[in-house]
């Protein structure tokens, strides 16, 4: 049985990681850390974990040895603790942006990387695209939630050479993406009915999208990314607008998506007229590790529009971390990730 610890387990993503791991047949959760809730049971901040054991939080500094560490610390949290963590954990899966980008990209979008030698050691944990690198990986960085949805939508088009290098991504996200600690913008009275663009230019996911696309396809597009807050707790809907590199048949983008994800258990390409709900929406996917995609083509204007929907806390974070963990351990990739969502909500 693989011994797993969760660093920074009291937030929303930590709660979802625990929900998935506590019922996972191949792992044992041996520690969950939180300074704020040290000594309290896991269900104190996470009511959905009631009845799943009596494990209690320990302070971050009491982290002990483990086979695999999943870090749910906010930006900079794992970097701050890296030397000690790297000694205690056999393998590490990081859900923050600390090690997603190489040094130059990290410096451009965040700040100068304090551990530039370690960043290249991390494998990018996008299982549908990097699965072959994960079984032997010791260190993995999980994508950001909005970047994850956008990458699943745009990578097949870029790899197939169907689109020009200027791509627009408009991502809509629920309030849980801001984390469990409220500020003026995310406080419920301010955020509950919000429908506002909060980062029209300069969003940090821009660097992730450009850098990872270049890494995985050999082509580096210019991404124009904007983020919009929607009146929802969970969910991401990323709309990718790309422009055809040449005259094309309207079925070509659909074929590119379908062939890419044909054997991928967590990505579903919706086909026209095959469903009463032909366009992706986060609602039916909440709590699941699934992503729905759909493509429309305006052949007259040469515009390709791909919509991608997922749950930001699961497919966009905790679920992909467990998917990565399964592949690292050589276990079935769907293990512990069988929940298929609810409808209607």
BALUMFI-772626 format. One record per residue: x, z, y of N, C-alpha, C, O in turn. Coordinates in steps of 0.001 Angstrom, whole numbers, padded with zeros to 6 digits, always signed. Layout:
N
XZYXZYXZYXZY
...
***
This chain:
345
+000847+000000-001191+000000+000000+000000+000883+000000+001242+001762+000850+001380
+000653-000947+002140+001442-001058+003365+001024+000009+004359-000161+000155+004658
+001997+000758+004872+001741+001839+005819+001792+001272+007235+002823+000766+007679
+000659+001365+007938+000517+000755+009261+000263+001829+010304-000517+002754+010074
+000917+001709+011447+000663+002582+012593+000164+001728+013747+000520+000556+013870
-000671+002336+014595-001208+001637+015771-000755+002403+017006-001134+003557+017203
+000050+001763+017826+000580+002368+019047-000357+002032+020206-000643+000863+020464
-000836+003077+020906-001777+002845+021999-003147+002480+021483-003695+001435+021832
-003710+003358+020637-004914+003013+019874-006212+003481+020508-007263+003373+019877
-006182+003993+021718-007399+004576+022292-008207+003600+023150-009335+003911+023531
-007649+002424+023461-008368+001457+024276-009305+000598+023448-009482+000827+022252
-009903-000392+024095-010881-001236+023407-010232-002042+022278-010777-002125+021178
-009081-002627+022551-008405-003403+021514-007931-002495+020392-008038-002854+019220
-007403-001313+020738-006990-000358+019717-008137+000050+018826-007966+000184+017615
-009316+000251+019413-010486+000612+018624-010875-000485+017650-011299-000193+016532
-010739-001744+018054-011071-002847+017162-010010-003028+016074-010341-003356+014935
-008740-002816+016420-007694-002851+015398-007964-001779+014338-007850-002046+013141
-008319-000582+014772-008611+000491+013819-009839+000167+012982-009847+000409+011775
-010875-000377+013606-012084-000735+012853-011759-001679+011707-012283-001524+010604
-010902-002650+011960-010565-003627+010936-009611-003058+009888-009744-003349+008700
-008651-002247+010328-007646-001747+009389-008154-000614+008509-007725-000482+007363
-009065+000205+009032-009527+001365+008250-010351+000953+007038-010534+001752+006120
-010845-000265+007020-011582-000753+005850-010830-001882+005136-011379-002531+004246
-009595-002109+005523-008780-003170+004930-008243-002699+003583-007679-001609+003502
-008403-003486+002531-008007-003017+001199-006509-002972+000952-006064-002370-000026
-005718-003600+001823-004293-003690+001540-003404-002817+002390-002184-002837+002224
-003989-002040+003310-003155-001224+004197-003696+000199+004275-004863+000463+003986
-002815+001098+004673-003190+002483+004972-002774+002780+006406-001600+002644+006752
-003718+003182+007237-003401+003571+008608-002845+004990+008564-003561+005937+008238
-001564+005129+008895-000915+006435+008794-000815+007151+010133-000696+008376+010170
-000861+006404+011233-000809+007014+012554-001530+006146+013569-001548+004920+013464
-002126+006809+014556-002693+006147+015725-002293+006985+016928-002561+008186+016952
-001662+006387+017919-001130+007181+019022-001965+007054+020287-002532+006001+020579
-002024+008142+021022-002660+008204+022343-002245+009503+022994-002445+010573+022419
-001680+009434+024166-001373+010667+024894-002653+011328+025396-002791+012550+025334
-003575+010529+025887-004810+011067+026467-005653+011814+025442-006238+012850+025761
-005723+011297+024201-006612+011875+023189-005850+012536+022045-006393+012705+020953
-004599+012910+022290-003795+013526+021241-004515+014759+020677-005008+015603+021426
-004564+014844+019353-005228+015946+018671-006687+015698+018367-007275+016412+017555
-007288+014706+018996-008704+014412+018767-008841+013359+017665-007931+012566+017423
-009996+013373+017008-010270+012397+015961-010439+011006+016560-010742+010854+017744
-010239+010007+015729-010328+008631+016205-011697+008293+016767-011818+007460+017665
-012750+008954+016229-014093+008615+016696-014457+009297+018017-015569+009126+018515
-013523+010071+018587-013808+010697+019885-013964+009627+020975-014968+009646+021687
-013003+008683+021135-013238+007586+022090-013881+006364+021445-014350+005465+022144
-013904+006328+020100-014403+005152+019384-015591+005537+018496-015412+005764+017300
-016784+005614+019056-017930+006084+018264-018255+005196+017065-018878+005656+016108
-017841+003933+017104-018122+003047+015973-017238+003350+014762-017401+002724+013714
-016294+004311+014890-015426+004669+013767-015887+005942+013060-015189+006456+012187
-017045+006443+013430-017544+007647+012761-017716+007398+011267-018251+006375+010841
-017244+008367+010487-017350+008264+009038-016219+007512+008375-016217+007359+007154
-015239+007030+009162-014113+006290+008590-012860+007156+008520-011784+006739+008951
-013005+008358+007978-011849+009228+007800-011699+010252+008901-012460+010273+009869
-010698+011102+008733-010491+012228+009658-009153+012148+010381-008663+013162+010878
-008555+010963+010448-007282+010806+011129-007425+011178+012603-008440+010885+013235
-006394+011826+013136-006386+012232+014546-005260+011529+015301-004231+011170+014728
-005483+011343+016593-004444+010754+017435-003255+011696+017556-003406+012917+017563
-002065+011102+017653-000861+011848+017981-000272+011257+019260-000532+010095+019570
+000519+012035+020014+001147+011462+021215+002078+010308+020851+002576+010225+019728
+002302+009434+021807+003178+008290+021570+004544+008722+021063+005126+008069+020196
+005060+009830+021608+006408+010270+021256+006506+010800+019835+007609+010984+019320
+005369+011049+019195+005398+011521+017805+005242+010382+016795+005036+010627+015606
+005339+009145+017268+005293+008014+016353+006363+008163+015286+007522+008448+015588
+005966+007969+014032+006895+008091+012921+007163+006754+012259+006639+005729+012695
+007974+006754+011209+008300+005504+010503+007054+004864+009885+006137+005562+009452
+007035+003542+009851+005927+002806+009246+006439+001455+008781+007497+000993+009208
+005671+000831+007900+006035-000512+007445+005755-001557+008519+006561-002454+008765
+004592-001419+009151+004196-002355+010218+003590-001565+011364+002772-000670+011152
+003993-001900+012565+003409-001308+013769+002621-002376+014501+003134-003463+014767
+001360-002063+014830+000571-002903+015721+000526-002205+017072+000022-001087+017182
+001056-002865+018106+001096-002264+019434-000045-002789+020287-000157-003988+020544
-000894-001853+020724-001995-002174+021633-001738-001592+023014-002672-001368+023785
-000478-001348+023322-000120-000824+024633-000383-001862+025718-000291-003062+025460
-000712-001410+026938-000863-002368+028036+000472-002993+028396+001517-002588+027886
+000430-003979+029278+001622-004699+029688+002748-003728+030057+002554-002826+030872
+003910-003917+029458+005075-003086+029741+005215-001874+028857+006287-001272+028801
+004135-001492+028149+004176-000274+027344+005120-000366+026165+005867+000575+025898
+005101-001479+025455+006010-001631+024321+007445-001824+024800+008374-001287+024197
+007636-002582+025877+008976-002756+026430+009621-001413+026745+010804-001206+026478
+008841-000510+027310+009350+000811+027693+009827+001597+026469+010769+002385+026560
+009180+001382+025338+009481+002163+024132+010237+001353+023087+010379+001801+021950
+010722+000173+023449+011212-000760+022445+012361-000228+021573+012282-000370+020353
+013411+000369+022123+014513+000775+021239+014057+001718+020122+014464+001557+018971
+013227+002685+020452+012776+003635+019436+011808+002974+018463+011905+003176+017253
+010878+002187+018987+009902+001521+018129+010604+000606+017136+010253+000590+015957
+011583-000148+017594+012262-001091+016713+013009-000397+015592+013238-000995+014541
+013391+000851+015796+014051+001626+014740+013056+002188+013733+013379+002328+012554
+011840+002513+014192+010860+003174+013330+010027+002198+012512+009588+002532+011411
+009803+001000+013033+008883+000062+012393+009640-001049+011680+010538-001677+012242
+009253-001275+010428+009853-002388+009699+009503-003723+010312+010345-004618+010396
+008237-003862+010750+007769-005085+011378+006835-004702+012525+006215-003638+012496
+006735-005566+013532+005959-005258+014736+005066-006445+015082+005506-007595+015080
+003796-006140+015380+002865-007126+015932+002427-006597+017294+001807-005537+017379
+002746-007330+018354+002456-006889+019720+001281-007664+020283+001267-008895+020252
+000287-006939+020802-000899-007571+021373-000817-007732+022885-001755-008251+023492
+000276-007303+023511+000428-007462+024957+001217-008735+025245+001550-009492+024333
+001512-008962+026527+002276-010148+026926+003774-009875+027004+004526-010711+027505
+004219-008717+026517+005622-008341+026695+006598-009337+026081+007682-009549+026626
+006238-009947+024965+007180-010815+024262+006592-012191+023946+007096-012878+023057
+005548-012605+024648+004963-013924+024389+005821-015054+024935+005893-016130+024339
+006465-014814+026057+007184-015868+026753+008681-015633+026697+009141-014493+026635
+009427-016709+026718+010868-016600+026812+011249-016124+028208+010414-016104+029113
+012512-015741+028379+012942-015009+029565+012590-015704+030875+012036-015074+031776
+012903-016994+030994+012662-017686+032271+011184-017755+032586+010783-017543+033731
+010357-018053+031573+008917-018106+031792+008376-016723+032119+007522-016581+032995
+008864-015704+031424+008398-014337+031679+008723-013931+033110+007889-013333+033790
+009921-014250+033569+010329-013896+034928+009460-014591+035966+009164-014020+037016
+009052-015824+035676+008249-016574+036644+006856-015986+036783+006332-015901+037894
+006243-015577+035671+004841-015172+035696+004636-013661+035716+003553-013190+036063
+005654-012902+035351+005551-011443+035375+006678-010884+036248+006502-010699+037453
+007810-010621+035649+009009-010170+036358+010183-010441+035432+009992-010863+034292
+011393-010203+035915+012563-010432+035071+012426-009601+033796+012150-008403+033845
+012622-010255+032667+012419-009575+031382+013521-008537+031178+014703-008880+031215
+013148-007265+030960+014177-006231+030794+014926-006323+029471+015994-005730+029321
+014371-007065+028506+015042-007211+027206+015054-008686+026805+014420-009075+025825
+015777-009498+027568+015733-010942+027311+016267-011336+025939+015871-012369+025399
+017148-010539+025374+017698-010876+024065+016663-010740+022963+016768-011406+021933
+015652-009879+023163+014659-009645+022130+013519-010656+022155+012927-010941+021115
+013199-011206+023338+012046-012089+023452+012104-013286+022497+011086-013604+021882
+013249-013966+022346+013268-015116+021431+013099-014724+019963+012839-015588+019125
+013241-013446+019639+013101-013010+018257+011636-012964+017830+011342-012933+016635
+010717-012959+018793+009297-012857+018486+008707-014229+018169+008909-015195+018905
+007981-014292+017068+007214-015474+016700+005873-015410+017416+005290-014335+017551
+005383-016553+017873+004074-016597+018527+002992-016596+017460+002973-017458+016581
+002090-015623+017540+001118-015400+016476-000199-016124+016671-001235-015488+016867
-000170-017447+016620-001379-018266+016661-001534-018854+015254-001028-019945+014992
-002217-018160+014351-002142-018503+012926-002514-019938+012585-001935-020516+011666
-003462-020524+013303-003853-021902+012999-002726-022897+013273-002760-024026+012784
-001731-022477+014053-000634-023365+014420+000735-022860+013984+001660-023660+013847
+000892-021579+013767+002228-021041+013452+002255-020287+012125+003141-019462+011903
+001298-020561+011244+001199-019809+009986+002464-019903+009150+002820-018945+008463
+003147-021038+009196+004325-021203+008347+005494-020344+008797+006429-020129+008026
+005462-019843+010040+006552-019001+010542+006283-017509+010340+007180-016693+010550
+005078-017142+009940+004703-015729+009919+005135-014957+008673+005486-013785+008807
+005133-015539+007468+005494-014732+006296+006872-014090+006386+007060-012982+005884
+007825-014743+007000+009177-014195+007103+009458-013527+008438+010581-013093+008695
+008450-013443+009283+008656-012888+010624+008697-011369+010583+007934-010736+009854
+009592-010794+011370+009603-009340+011559+008882-008957+012842+008303-007875+012937
+008918-009848+013832+008353-009553+015147+007413-010681+015543+007785-011854+015487
+006178-010323+015948+005168-011319+016298+004461-010903+017577+004112-009736+017750
+004252-011857+018469+003484-011641+019697+002171-012403+019592+002173-013614+019368
+001052-011706+019751-000287-012301+019639-000674-012924+020982-000350-012358+022027
-001354-014066+020985-001728-014723+022249-002671-013882+023104-003346-012981+022606
-002705-014192+024389-003729-013647+025262-005086-014258+024924-005151-015372+024405
-006166-013539+025214-007483-013955+024729-007944-015284+025318-008399-016155+024575
-007838-015460+026630-008279-016719+027240-007333-017852+026884-007766-018982+026658
-006042-017550+026833-005076-018560+026416-005332-018994+024982-005190-020171+024650
-005708-018048+024135-005981-018340+022726-007098-019383+022609-006940-020393+021922
-008210-019136+023274-009327-020080+023220-008921-021446+023758-009235-022473+023156
-008228-021459+024881-007835-022733+025484-006850-023499+024605-006949-024721+024489
-005910-022806+023992-004931-023471+023136-005598-024121+021927-005271-025252+021567
-006530-023409+021304-007222-023996+020160-007959-025269+020556-008096-026190+019751
-008431-025318+021798-009154-026495+022279-008235-027653+022637-008531-028802+022309
-007131-027366+023303-006338-028463+023872-005188-028942+022997-004776-030096+023117
-004656-028091+022117-003479-028484+021339-003701-029743+020490-002827-030610+020466
-004839-029875+019792-005015-031104+019002-005018-032371+019858-004520-033413+019430
-005580-032281+021067-005631-033449+021948-004236-033837+022429-003886-035016+022478
-003446-032818+022783-002091-033082+023268-001231-033639+022140-000509-034618+022327
-001308-033018+020980-000484-033476+019859-000816-034913+019466+000075-035676+019093
-002096-035286+019549-002509-036643+019179-002217-037666+020268-002445-038858+020059
-001720-037237+021422-001409-038161+022503-002625-038761+023168-002554-039858+023722
-003750-038049+023121-004995-038587+023654-005177-038346+025147-006010-038996+025780
-004403-037414+025723-004720-036978+027086-003515-037080+028018-002361-037022+027593
-003824-037232+029292-002805-037218+030335-002261-035797+030498-002893-034841+030048
-001098-035647+031134-000462-034320+031192-001081-033329+032164-000660-032173+032192
-002067-033733+032967-002757-032797+033848-004055-032352+033185-004940-033169+032935
-004169-031049+032898-005314-030514+032160-005888-029335+032934-005146-028472+033404
-007206-029302+033065-007901-028219+033764-008531-027291+032734-009204-027740+031806
-008307-025992+032910-008909-024989+032034-009676-023999+032895-009100-023339+033760
-010975-023898+032654-011824-022917+033334-012298-021918+032284-013075-022270+031396
-011836-020676+032383-012136-019676+031362-013044-018593+031932-012779-018034+032996
-014120-018309+031202-015049-017257+031578-014854-016078+030628-014699-016271+029422
-014860-014851+031168-014559-013706+030323-015387-012489+030691-015737-012287+031854
-015695-011681+029687-016434-010445+029893-015548-009320+030401-014327-009460+030466
-016163-008214+030757-015459-007128+031437-014468-006386+030557-013524-005793+031078
-014650-006398+029228-013739-005651+028358-012329-006209+028398-011381-005528+028007
-012179-007452+028871-010843-008019+029002-009986-007276+030003-008761-007396+029981
-010613-006509+030881-009867-005730+031858-009387-004394+031341-008716-003658+032065
-009721-004059+030087-009259-002803+029509-010214-001656+029748-011234-001803+030421
-009864-000500+029180-010745+000664+029195-010608+001520+030451-011450+002380+030705
-009553+001294+031241-009352+002087+032454-009925+001326+033645-009406+000267+033999
-010989+001842+034272-011648+001070+035333-010883+001109+036651-010211+002089+036970
-011001+000030+037404-010590+000036+038800-011781-000430+039626-012878-000595+039094
-011577-000639+040908-012708-000982+041771-013391-002276+041305-014615-002387+041359
-012598-003247+040850-013172-004520+040450-013877-004447+039103-014828-005190+038865
-013413-003540+038197-013979-003501+036854-014948-002348+036639-015573-002266+035582
-015089-001449+037622-016030-000335+037529-017445-000881+037338-017812-001864+037981
-018247-000260+036463-019517-000848+036054-020438-001215+037228-020993-002314+037214
-020631-000363+038236-021515-000759+039340-021035-002009+040076-021837-002740+040658
-019717-002251+040046-019168-003429+040709-019195-004660+039803-019286-005791+040280
-019114-004428+038502-018845-005516+037562-020056-005959+036741-020078-007077+036226
-021071-005083+036614-022151-005328+035652-022851-006665+035866-023188-007344+034896
-023072-007047+037098-023783-008304+037378-022878-009357+037992-023354-010322+038589
-021563-009170+037844-020618-010066+038510-020592-011438+037864-020593-011564+036640
-020569-012442+038686-020305-013814+038272-019419-014390+039359-019909-014985+040319
-018121-014216+039209-017201-014561+040285-015873-015049+039723-015395-014564+038697
-015304-015997+040402-013965-016467+040067-012972-015462+040636-012930-015244+041846
-012172-014848+039762-011285-013797+040254-009812-014232+040260-008971-013509+040796
-009488-015362+039693-008106-015838+039731-008124-017362+039697-007816-017966+038670
-008489-017991+040835-008606-019457+040831-007282-020178+040666-007251-021286+040130
-006182-019576+041116-004856-020175+040927-003873-019058+040588-004104-017892+040907
-002793-019427+039949-001705-018479+039715-001931-017489+038596-001210-016494+038517
-002903-017717+037725-003132-016780+036623-001965-016839+035636-001407-017905+035375
-001607-015672+035094-000445-015595+034202-000621-016389+032911+000364-016802+032299
-001865-016604+032494-002069-017410+031292-001594-018850+031472-001379-019559+030488
-001427-019290+032731-000950-020650+032980+000406-020866+032314+000618-021867+031629
+001312-019930+032518+002635-020039+031918+002595-020019+030403+003342-020745+029747
+001725-019191+029845+001587-019134+028395+001065-020463+027859+001576-020973+026862
+000064-021022+028505-000514-022288+028048+000509-023424+028113+000640-024201+027167
+001218-023516+029210+002194-024597+029345+003360-024415+028379+003766-025357+027700
+003893-023198+028322+005060-022951+027483+004773-023096+026003+005569-023683+025270
+003646-022570+025554+003314-022625+024131+002930-024043+023718+003272-024482+022620
+002220-024764+024593+001895-026155+024279+003171-026974+024104+003273-027783+023182
+004135-026764+024982+005407-027472+024854+006112-027097+023563+006677-027953+022882
+006076-025808+023229+006759-025331+022029+006134-025909+020761+006851-026230+019813
+004798-026047+020732+004109-026432+019511+003872-027940+019380+003660-028437+018274
+003905-028665+020493+003634-030108+020428+004801-030964+020893+004820-032170+020647
+005775-030356+021564+006864-031134+022138+006509-031801+023449+007332-032526+024008
+005313-031579+023953+004873-032157+025224+004431-031018+026147+003672-030137+025746
+004917-031055+027377+004599-029977+028321+003632-030484+029390+004047-031190+030310
+002347-030134+029281+001396-030561+030310+001454-029647+031528+002040-028566+031486
+000844-030095+032596+000593-029230+033750-000824-028685+033591-001791-029445+033544
-000934-027362+033509-002228-026717+033301-002733-026156+034617-002016-025426+035301
-003958-026492+034970-004617-025940+036157-005649-024948+035633-006712-025343+035155
-005331-023654+035725-006128-022620+035069-006845-021756+036102-006266-021361+037114
-008109-021473+035826-008852-020503+036649-009648-019593+035726-010044-019998+034633
-009881-018372+036166-010609-017383+035372-011821-016896+036145-011744-016651+037348
-012939-016756+035450-014200-016329+036062-014763-015144+035310-014856-015165+034083
-015140-014102+036048-015790-012925+035470-017276-013218+035292-017937-013728+036197
-017790-012884+034105-019211-013109+033829-019884-011782+033503-019207-010840+033091
-021209-011685+033677-021920-010425+033428-022118-010171+031930-023236-010226+031419
-021022-009895+031250-021024-009637+029823-019894-008665+029531-018906-008627+030265
-020024-007881+028475-018950-006967+028102-017878-007704+027312-016690-007599+027619
-018298-008451+026293-017360-009175+025443-017544-010682+025608-018559-011164+026109
-016523-011397+025166-016645-012837+025030-015780-013632+025976-015563-013246+027124
-015281-014768+025467-014559-015762+026268-015176-017121+025987-015439-017462+024834
-015405-017893+027033-015773-019297+026909-014792-020081+027767-014832-020012+028996
-013904-020831+027106-012920-021655+027819-013370-023101+027797-013634-023663+026734
-013458-023699+028972-013826-025106+029089-012589-025891+029528-012053-025683+030617
-012153-026792+028657-010959-027586+028905-011389-028991+029338-012115-029679+028620
-010934-029399+030513-011190-030757+031024-009875-031527+030945-008915-031208+031646
-009843-032535+030091-008660-033383+029966-009067-034830+030223-010240-035190+030117
-008081-035647+030563-008371-037025+030935-007621-037972+030013-006420-037823+029785
-008337-038929+029497-007811-039799+028440-006571-040557+028909-006528-041093+030017
-005567-040588+028034-004327-041295+028343-004472-042793+028176-003622-043554+028639
-005543-043228+027517-005785-044639+027262-007265-044810+026950-007945-043817+026692
-007788-046029+026965-009170-046219+026526-009320-045737+025081-008481-046022+024227
-010392-045012+024831-010547-044479+023482-012000-044496+023048-012925-044527+023860
-012158-044473+021760-013477-044340+021164-013920-042892+021312-013105-041981+021164
-015189-042667+021599-015634-041301+021853-015503-040402+020636-015584-039182+020774
-015305-040961+019453-015160-040141+018253-013736-039648+018040-013519-038752+017224
-012750-040212+018756-011351-039841+018514-011059-038369+018796-010422-037724+017964
-011490-037805+019923-011227-036379+020133-011856-035496+019062-011240-034524+018627
-013076-035821+018631-013715-035044+017577-012908-035124+016286-012741-034119+015595
-012408-036309+015959-011605-036450+014748-010320-035643+014853-009873-035055+013867
-009722-035610+016041-008483-034840+016220-008729-033357+015984-007938-032691+015316
-009825-032840+016532-010160-031425+016333-010516-031153+014871-010024-030196+014274
-011366-031992+014305-011840-031751+012943-010709-031811+011935-010663-030990+011019
-009800-032754+012077-008698-032861+011122-007721-031695+011263-007138-031243+010277
-007548-031217+012482-006642-030088+012703-007153-028821+012042-006376-028073+011448
-008458-028573+012139-009005-027278+011717-009835-027358+010435-010558-026419+010100
-009730-028473+009724-010558-028671+008519-010382-027522+007515-011361-027069+006921
-009173-027062+007325-008900-026027+006325-008613-024669+006952-008050-023791+006298
-008989-024491+008196-008742-023226+008888-010016-022383+008847-011026-022785+009423
-009996-021237+008191-011243-020514+007922-011904-019898+009142-013087-019563+009086
-011182-019739+010239-011751-019033+011384-012069-019933+012577-012505-019440+013617
-011858-021231+012445-012166-022155+013539-013188-023175+013046-013015-023790+011994
-014250-023340+013820-015350-024214+013422-015603-025236+014524-015846-024881+015677
-015540-026500+014152-015803-027581+015094-017265-027977+014947-017687-028473+013902
-018028-027752+016009-019460-028044+015991-019673-029541+016228-019077-030133+017129
-020524-030131+015412-020779-031565+015525-022128-031803+016202-023055-031015+016015
-022250-032859+016974-023520-033148+017656-024677-033268+016665-024547-033883+015606
-025787-032679+017024-027035-032757+016251-026967-032068+014890-027874-032226+014073
-025902-031306+014639-025782-030611+013352-026284-029173+013429-026308-028466+012421
-026682-028741+014617-027112-027363+014800-028111-027298+015939-028090-028125+016850
-028987-026305+015876-029893-026060+016997-029141-025488+018191-029665-025473+019305
-027901-025011+017964-027044-024484+019039-025733-025264+019012-024729-024760+018509
-025727-026488+019545-024560-027367+019377-023384-027059+020282-022306-027624+020099
-023564-026169+021263-022468-025852+022170-021998-024425+021938-022824-023528+021764
-020694-024195+021932-020172-022856+021647-020635-021834+022670-020753-022126+023860
-020895-020634+022182-021187-019498+023044-020657-018246+022354-020676-018163+021126
-020185-017277+023125-019585-016102+022506-020573-015232+021721-020177-014594+020746
-021857-015193+022128-022804-014239+021550-022802-014143+020036-022607-013045+019515
-023006-015222+019302-023043-015139+017838-021699-014793+017206-021631-014505+016011
-020626-014819+018004-019286-014567+017487-018800-013155+017746-017706-012793+017313
-019590-012347+018444-019130-011009+018818-018868-010168+017576-019684-010116+016656
-017725-009518+017571-017308-008702+016439-016603-009473+015351-016131-008877+014383
-016516-010804+015484-015945-011630+014426-014570-012173+014818-014162-012123+015978
-013880-012687+013814-012584-013318+014047-012717-014842+014079-011784-015553+013704
-013854-015339+014520-014121-016773+014504-014112-017364+015913-014388-016684+016901
-013786-018649+015964-013827-019418+017210-014622-020685+016960-014389-021378+015970
-015562-020999+017850-016330-022241+017779-015831-023207+018846-015569-022818+019985
-015704-024477+018455-015268-025533+019356-016285-026668+019360-016925-026934+018343
-016436-027334+020494-017241-028554+020563-016650-029451+021636-016135-028970+022645
-016727-030761+021411-016138-031721+022343-017191-032719+022788-018031-033153+022000
-017132-033074+024057-017928-034152+024639-016973-035135+025307-015927-034735+025817
-017327-036409+025305-016464-037432+025887-017274-038291+026841-018323-038827+026485
-016762-038409+028068-017329-039347+029041-016420-040575+029035-015419-040617+029750
-016777-041574+028225-015904-042743+028071-015812-043558+029354-014790-044194+029612
-016875-043544+030165-016864-044318+031414-015821-043795+032379-015135-044574+033042
-015698-042468+032463-014745-041851+033394-013479-041356+032698-012565-040860+033357
-013421-041483+031401-012220-041082+030673-011985-039584+030649-010839-039134+030640
-013060-038806+030638-012918-037341+030638-013325-036789+029276-014352-037170+028714
-012497-035883+028759-012750-035197+027497-012957-033729+027816-012108-033102+028451
-014078-033178+027381-014394-031767+027645-014525-031040+026310-015352-031399+025472
-013694-030011+026128-013762-029187+024923-014118-027771+025338-013461-027186+026200
-015159-027220+024724-015523-025824+024932-015103-024998+023729-015290-025410+022585
-014532-023829+023996-014095-022919+022940-014638-021529+023235-014460-021009+024337
-015300-020927+022250-015874-019589+022419-015306-018654+021362-015092-019044+020214
-015065-017412+021773-014610-016379+020844-014864-015006+021449-015189-014883+022630
-014710-013977+020623-014764-012584+021082-013361-012202+021539-012420-012218+020745
-013221-011860+022805-011897-011560+023342-011218-010381+022662-009990-010337+022591
-011998-009417+022157-011398-008239+021538-011044-008449+020073-010246-007693+019518
-011627-009467+019435-011383-009659+017999-010555-010931+017791-009337-010835+017638
-011167-012108+017780-010373-013322+017632-009322-013423+018732-008230-013945+018503
-009649-012924+019929-008703-012969+021037-007697-011850+021048-006874-011787+021962
-007725-010949+020061-006776-009835+020056-006673-009207+018670-005826-009610+017872
-007534-008214+018371-007384-007402+017165-007518-008206+015883-006743-008013+014947
-008496-009108+015829-008704-009892+014613-007527-010796+014318-007108-010920+013167
-006989-011431+015351-005817-012276+015134-004616-011441+014730-003794-011893+013932
-004493-010224+015267-003404-009344+014844-003500-009036+013351-002484-009014+012657
-004715-008799+012853-004899-008538+011422-004683-009814+010616-004103-009765+009532
-005142-010956+011127-004879-012248+010493-003364-012462+010352-002880-012854+009290
-002633-012202+011429-001175-012289+011410-000593-011335+010377+000290-011709+009606
-001089-010105+010364-000614-009101+009415-000802-009588+007977+000106-009463+007156
-001969-010138+007674-002221-010662+006327-001186-011713+005940-000658-011694+004828
-000900-012631+006864+000062-013690+006564+001477-013142+006432+002247-013614+005596
+001823-012165+007238+003144-011551+007142+003342-010875+005789+004437-010895+005228
+002270-010277+005272+002359-009516+004021+002090-010378+002791+002174-009886+001666
+001773-011643+002986+001469-012505+001859+000127-012229+001216-000072-012525+000038
-000790-011667+001973-002119-011366+001472-003077-012501+001844-002735-013328+002690
-004276-012564+001231-005243-013584+001637-005508-013500+003138-005734-012411+003667
-005482-014638+003827-005542-014584+005285-006872-014079+005828-006934-013612+006966
-007938-014165+005032-009246-013709+005502-009520-012245+005146-010587-011725+005474
-008594-011586+004494-008834-010223+004006-009116-009264+005166-008368-009218+006143
-010190-008512+005045-010564-007554+006066-011240-008162+007276-011522-007454+008243
-011509-009474+007244-012029-010168+008416-013310-010928+008091-013579-011978+008674
-014091-010399+007167-015251-011123+006670-016508-011039+007521-017443-011804+007286
-016571-010139+008503-017791-009985+009312-018097-011281+010058-017219-011855+010701
-019349-011739+009970-019745-013021+010518-020645-012945+011748-021159-013976+012181
-020852-011767+012324-021620-011693+013552-023098-011500+013338-023579-011479+012205
-023818-011360+014433-025256-011089+014406-025995-012080+015297-025487-012504+016335
-027195-012437+014873-028051-013294+015708-029514-013045+015339-029847-013043+014154
-030391-012836+016314-030104-012737+017744-029530-011374+018091-029621-010430+017305
-028949-011282+019254-028390-010016+019726-029419-009315+020597-029158-008224+021104
***
